[in-house]
Structures are given as structure tokens and as C-alpha cells.
Amino acid sequence: MPQELKLVILFLFFVSNAQAQSFDEQLMTLLQKSEISPEYFEKSIAEIDVERWHESDTITEYCQWLAKNSESMLSSESEFLIVHYFLGLARCNYAMSNKSVTYQYIDSALSYVHVIKYPETYYRILKMGIALSGKNLDGTTRIRYLKQVLDAKILDQDLEAKGNTLISLCGLLENMHRYMESSRYCMEALEIYQQLEDDAKMIKLLKIMFNNAYHTTEDDSNWDYLHRAYEIAQRSNDSALLADVYSSYGLAYYRDGDQLEAIKYYKMARSLIPDKGSYRDLWAAEYQHLSYTILDSVESACKLSKYMLEHSLKNNSSILSNAYRGRAWCYAKRGQRDSAAFYLEKSDIERQAGEKGDASPGYYYYMYEVALLIKNYDLALKYLHKSLVQFRKYNRESAANQLTAIRAEFDYDLQKERIKKLRLENQLEHEKTQQQRLAIISVVGLLVISLVFLYVYRKQFKDRNAAYKVLVKKNLELDKANKNLKQLEKKKSKKRNNIHIKDEELIYMKLKELLEENEIFKQNDLSESKLAELLETNTTYLSSIINSRFNLPFKTLLNNYRIDEARKLLVSDEFSNYSIEGIANEVGYQSRSAFYQVFKQNTGMTPIDYINAYRKIDD
């Protein structure tokens, strides 16, 4: 091999792996190397770490160097050089987020590696594709690379590695709703794991086979796989494995419509999982939440959805889209339409970013039902259409599934007509309400005008009669009235100054406790009379105490406490996913407009302005 080609290969290898060295230092290292052999080529491929493939200070210079020398490299007769060249292009495109082009260059590199001559190198390049597609949550591409590993028969002599590859492929295919294809690979994996003593992998395989059988058979044979998994888990005495099996039992009962039994198994599974908020825990919690929604157990479902969202955000979990969907259902059931629509959209965005963005027909059908709850028919049609498109895509494996797809399309047309009807009914109801409101306003307006007219006429009549009185008598009566008024004011002043409130200090302390410790101000129906009843006094005494101790009327005091609490929640991490309306409800306001008005009166700015100003101060 010519010396210049050896240097080029060494250049590609060192540039793709060195991080601490500068570009010039890497070139100096190259000049010290002179020999390249097939063994060194295989070693250079083995030492490529795709975890280092990210944008760096030298990546732009590296990519420019590749482009400048592309013609000489591709015209070279060295397979070593061309393989490194394509892997270098793959690295450049991955660093620049051109994911699909990255896979094309990995495929090009593979085409220049003879699988029989260099099986280990061929396998390592395939593993690069598997790792990168896994990081990108690209399930379809990852399936393709896993199949290439099996088709190349590289792992036929390594049962453990082949079993791991098969079980990864089975799980991905099952996750993408390709159940028949997954089942075929599962049977091949089962033969391997019957020879290996690996309880965890065997249980994982049986769970996949249980799910595949549920979707592809009409009998109860899928339960057999669960029973076998349960026997292995019990024998292994491993609580984590037993928790996995209990979760699958919960799923089986959920699908059979026995939600109470399903919830029992989900709770049993979660009780065995020590790491709260882990994927295992959140997976079981997600299906437990769905069972609660089917039972219409709003409080339990909402509490669980809040738990899921908190831990999914903390752990960056793949369950995050489900957690958003759970919060949307909760707000929909409580009648908070804006918040429900907000979380539906967040759920959709998060789902699209994952590997199942285009493989979630059941997920989007559930989203459609939540959108119907809040009467957002545009969102409802959007999610219903997504559900149908994905259902068609992943249900073409058998004649039975084709029939099911036809039924799904028919159901889509029915639901679409239903939405049109609901939208028309909603519009007519709105128009009817507007007409009734206009009629009531008209009647009330006429009544008010009539009362004002009568009042003015009567007043004018009295004034005309009074004008006939003698001026002298009027002056005398005025003097007498002034004297009586002074006596009355003196008497009232004396009475007011002698007011004595029994246990005033005790009432004041209890009032402070209710406001500051019990946070009673968060009750949206709190009134002065209700507060007086709680303090075992009357409104007159309570008003006097509030005025004397706080120098404020009751309503202003209540608003001050609420706005102080709202300011804390708006900038707290715990409530960062709440909408403004959600924060308002949390501190006791029933309407968004009232909250905005009082907030601006107290702070001089809107809630959004307050949040932005706080962040700038924090920075």
C-alpha cells in the first residue's frame, strides 16, 4: 500500500477518536506512523466510539478535510481508506443532526467490508448503526440493522449474543405493532433461551410472546406465557422479575375488562419496585391510571397522573407523553378546557419525538376521546385521523386484520359524522343561549327604565309640595335638625368607642392560624360570614378585628394572601407545568380574569410579566 494511503487512513482514525489533541497535534502523530495492516484496520474500527460523535471544535475542520480529499479517497483501491472515509462522513452528518444521511454512509461503509473476511469489523459497524438509531429513537432503522446482524449469521456461534439480538428485535417489532413478525423471531429466541440459564431474559421473552399472542390469536393461549413467566419468577426469588410479571397480569386483566383485578396486580407490582419513578414503576402506574379512568375514579386517576408527570420530568422518562395525556384527562373531567387542550398538545409533541410517534393508534384514539370531553372538535378530528392512519399501517398482516382495518375505517366515518353533529348541536345551543341572554337583558333594561322613571316622577312631586312651605318654618326646622343630628352623632360615637369584643386576642390568633398555616384563603367559596362561623364569632366583630389589626377590609386581606401565594407558585419548579388558570384555581380564584385583575392591582404587572421579570433577576 502506498505510504500516502497509510497516512490518510491513520489521519481518519486519529481525527475520529482523539479529543484532547489539537488538529495540528493529530497530524504530527500521523507522521510518526508508517505501517498499516488488516489487523490494524480491524483494530481501528473496533476503537471507534460513537458516544464521542458530537459537535466539537475540530469537527468542522475535519468535515472540510474530508470534502477536499473525497475524490482521491474514492478513487483509491484501498477498502480500508474508503470504509474510514464513509464512517468519517457518517460522523460529520451525525454531529450536524443529519440522521438519515448518517445511516446512508454507514450502509456505504458496510458495502466495502467483506463479511466473511472481516466478520468482526462488519458486526462492529452494524452495532454503530444500532447504537445511533437507538439514541435517535428510530425504531424502524434499528430493526433493519438488527435484522442485518442475524442475516449475516455473524453470531451463530455465540448463543448469548444472538439471543440478546433476537430479543431486542422481538421487543422492537412488538412495540411497533408488528406482532406476527415479532412472533417468528420469538420462536427462534425461545430455542436459544431454553439452552441458556437466564431467568430475566426468558421472562422478558415470554412477556413479548404473551403480548404478540393477545394481538394475533382469538383464544386464551396468551395466558399460558404469563403463567410460565410467573413460575420462573417465583423460582428465581427475584422481586424485580416478579414485579414485571405482576404488571403483565395487570395488563391482561385490563384488556379483559376486569379493572379492579388489574389495579390489584399493578399495586402488587409497584410494591415490589424499590426505585419510585423508575421505568418499571411508571409503566405499571400508567396502566393503573388507565384502569382508574375506565372506572371514572377521577380523584385516584388525577393523583396518579400528577405523580407520573413529576417523576417523568425528573427522570426524562419515555412515559412523559403518557403523563401529559393523563393530566389532560384529569383537567377535562374537572371542566378546565384550556388546561386539558394544553396538555393534549404537549402529549402529542412528546409522542412525535419518540420512536412510537407513528405507531400509536390506540394512544391517539384515547386522545380523541379526551378532546371530545372538552368539546374541542378540531383536536378530536386531528387525533381520530392519526389513529386511523396508524391503524391501517400496522394491521396488514392477515385477512382478519384487514377486516379489522375496514371496521376501523367505518368507525372513523361514523365518529367523524358524530363530531359534525356534536359541533352543529353545540353551535345551535350557543346561538340559543345568546338569544335567551339578549331577551333577558332587554326585559331587565325595560324594567330598570320604568323604575327610574317612577322614582324621578315621585321625587319631583314631593319637591314641588315642599316648595310651598314658609321660609321661616323651613329655617327653624333646619336648626332643629342640625341640633338633633349633633346629638345623634355624639351618641353613636360614644357607643362605638365602648365596643368590647370578648376573646379578641384569641380570635385574632386563630384567624392568623387559618390564614397562614391552614391556608384557608385557597378555598374559592370563602366569605366573611363563613370565616366568622369558623372563628365562632359574628361578622361585625370579625370585621372590627380585621380593620383594627390589619388596617384592611376583609376582601383586600383575602386577595393579599392569595396573590402572595400565587407569586410563589408561578416561579416554583413544582408548579412549572401548571397553566396560569391552574395556578389561579390553586390559590382560590374561580376565573382567570378575576385573578389577572387582582394580581395586576397588587403587583403592577401581569402574571406572565412577573414570571419573566423573576427569571431575569434569577439569571
NORZI-V494474 format. One record per helix or strand. SS is the DSSP state (h for helix, s for strand). FROM is the first residue (numbers start at 0). LEN is the number of residues. Records with the same first field share a line. If there is no record, write none. Layout:
SS=FROM-LEN ; FROM-LEN
This chain:
h=2-15 ; 22-9 ; 37-9 ; 49-3 ; 58-10 ; 69-5 ; 78-17 ; 98-13 ; 118-17 ; 138-13 ; 158-17 ; 178-15 ; 198-18 ; 221-15 ; 238-18 ; 258-13 ; 278-16 ; 297-18 ; 319-14 ; 336-17 ; 360-13 ; 376-17 ; 398-68 ; 470-27 ; 503-13 ; 519-3 ; 527-7 ; 538-12 ; 553-17 ; 579-8 ; 591-12 ; 606-12
